């Protein structure tokens, strides 16, 4: 990869990469984090699983506990990202942010620290195909791609960079994120807020 854009490196921004299951978030964020000079890879699934006893995933039951733990995960990701960027380390967040209400938590907590939002959007079929290529233990049976992405599009409005990665390899996608995320995905107080 080419040298990273200084605006997203060395704590110059908080990079939030989201998208539907199978969009490539985990692979791309790992590659992006590796390309930066100083970075921390923060996987929302890992932060969520810090709750060992009594863990309820975002779509689990009971719904009120799932919502409470999802909010806790978001709060922890935001606090941790803030700590990293304040220390000059770029946080690269891999997490499904399904709606504007959850996105607003990140905007409120990180916009003044340089929140950069990238939504990987290779399309429903690409997400399904990618999921089928995963090891059986890593597959994520999910039928709601179209609904999830439509809700994100409607809710996010003008915020972030919607990036169609269907024709790119993970390495090409990561390079584009390193090269262009800051310019295309920076969330500012005057853009949509």
C-alpha positions in Angstrom: 0.0 0.0 0.0 1.0 3.6 -0.6 1.8 5.9 2.3 -1.3 6.8 4.3 -2.9 10.1 4.1 -1.7 12.1 7.1 -5.2 13.3 7.8 -6.3 9.8 8.9 -3.0 8.7 10.3 -1.4 9.4 13.7 -4.6 10.2 15.4 -5.8 12.7 12.8 -9.3 11.1 12.7 -11.5 8.4 14.0 -12.4 6.0 11.1 -15.8 4.3 11.4 -16.3 1.6 8.8 -19.8 0.1 8.6 -22.0 -1.8 6.2 -24.1 -4.9 6.0 -22.8 -8.3 7.1 -20.5 -9.6 4.3 -19.6 -6.1 3.0 -16.0 -6.6 3.9 -15.7 -4.6 7.1 -13.4 -6.9 9.0 -11.0 -7.6 6.2 -10.8 -4.0 5.0 -10.4 -2.5 8.5 -7.6 -5.0 9.3 -5.8 -3.9 6.1 -6.4 -0.2 6.7 -5.2 -0.4 10.3 -2.1 -2.2 9.1 -1.3 0.5 6.5 -1.4 3.4 9.0 1.6 4.5 11.0 -0.2 4.3 14.4 -3.6 2.7 14.6 -5.9 0.6 16.8 -8.3 -1.9 15.3 -11.6 -1.8 17.2 -14.1 -4.6 16.3 -17.5 -3.9 17.7 -18.2 -7.6 17.9 -15.2 -8.1 20.2 -16.2 -5.2 22.4 -19.7 -6.6 22.6 -18.4 -10.0 23.6 -16.6 -8.5 26.6 -19.9 -9.2 28.3 -19.3 -12.9 29.1 -22.1 -13.9 31.4 -25.5 -12.7 30.2 -24.3 -11.6 26.8 -27.1 -10.8 24.4 -26.2 -9.9 20.8 -27.8 -6.9 19.0 -30.7 -8.9 17.5 -31.1 -11.3 20.5 -33.7 -11.7 23.2 -34.8 -10.3 25.4 -34.9 -7.2 23.1 -34.6 -4.7 25.9 -31.4 -6.3 27.1 -30.1 -6.5 23.6 -30.7 -2.8 23.1 -29.0 -2.0 26.5 -25.9 -4.0 25.6 -25.8 -2.6 22.1 -25.8 0.9 23.6 -23.1 -0.1 26.1 -21.0 -1.4 23.2 -21.5 1.8 21.2 -20.6 3.9 24.3 -17.4 1.8 24.9 -16.3 2.1 21.3 -16.8 5.8 21.3 -14.9 6.3 24.6 -12.1 4.0 23.5 -11.8 5.7 20.1 -11.6 9.1 21.8 -8.8 7.9 24.0 -6.9 6.5 21.1 -7.2 9.6 18.9 -6.3 11.8 21.9 -3.1 9.7 22.2 -2.3 10.2 18.5 -3.4 6.7 17.4 -6.0 6.4 14.7 -8.9 4.2 15.8 -10.3 2.1 13.0 -13.8 0.9 14.1 -15.4 -2.1 12.4 -19.1 -2.2 13.5 -22.6 -2.4 12.0 -24.2 1.0 12.7 -27.8 0.2 11.5 -29.5 3.6 11.8 -29.3 7.3 12.4 -30.0 7.0 16.1 -26.9 4.9 16.6 -24.8 6.9 14.2 -25.7 10.1 16.1 -24.0 8.6 19.2 -20.7 8.5 17.2 -21.3 11.9 15.7 -22.0 13.4 19.1 -19.0 11.7 20.7 -16.4 11.9 17.9 -17.2 14.7 15.4 -14.9 17.1 17.1 -12.1 14.5 16.9 -12.4 14.0 13.2 -15.1 11.4 12.6 -14.7 9.8 9.2 -17.6 7.5 8.1 -17.2 4.9 5.4 -20.1 2.7 4.5 -19.0 -0.3 2.5 -21.8 -1.1 0.0 -21.0 -3.9 -2.5 -24.6 -4.8 -2.9 -26.8 -7.5 -1.5 -25.7 -10.3 -3.7 -22.0 -9.6 -3.1 -22.6 -9.7 0.6 -24.4 -13.1 0.4 -21.7 -14.5 -1.9 -18.9 -13.4 0.5 -20.7 -14.9 3.5 -21.1 -18.2 1.7 -17.3 -18.2 1.1 -16.6 -18.0 4.8 -15.9 -21.0 7.0 -19.1 -22.4 8.3 -18.3 -21.2 11.8 -17.9 -17.6 10.6 -21.0 -17.4 8.4 -23.7 -15.0 9.3 -27.2 -16.0 8.1 -28.8 -12.7 7.5 -31.8 -12.0 5.2 -32.2 -8.3 5.8 -29.5 -6.8 3.6 -31.8 -4.7 1.5 -33.8 -3.5 4.5 -30.7 -2.7 6.5 -29.0 -0.8 3.7 -32.1 1.1 2.8 -32.6 2.2 6.4 -28.9 3.2 6.7 -29.2 5.3 3.4 -32.4 7.0 4.6 -31.1 7.6 8.1 -27.5 8.7 7.3 -28.6 11.3 4.7 -25.5 13.1 3.4 -23.2 11.8 6.1 -20.3 9.6 5.2 -18.9 8.0 2.0 -21.0 5.3 0.5 -18.4 3.1 -1.2 -19.5 0.5 -3.8 -16.7 -2.1 -3.5 -18.3 -4.8 -5.6 -15.6 -4.6 -8.3 -12.6 -4.3 -5.9 -10.4 -6.7 -4.0 -10.1 -6.2 -0.3 -6.6 -4.7 -0.8 -7.9 -2.3 -3.5 -10.7 -1.3 -1.2 -8.4 -0.7 1.7 -6.1 1.4 -0.4 -9.0 3.5 -1.6 -10.1 4.0 2.1 -6.6 5.0 3.1 -6.3 7.4 0.1 -9.8 9.0 0.0 -11.8 8.3 3.3 -10.9 11.6 4.9 -11.9 13.7 1.9 -15.0 11.8 1.1 -16.2 10.7 4.5 -15.4 13.4 7.0 -18.4 14.3 9.1 -18.5 18.0 10.0 -20.9 20.0 12.0 -22.1 21.8 8.8 -22.6 18.5 6.8 -25.9 17.0 7.8 -25.9 18.1 11.4 
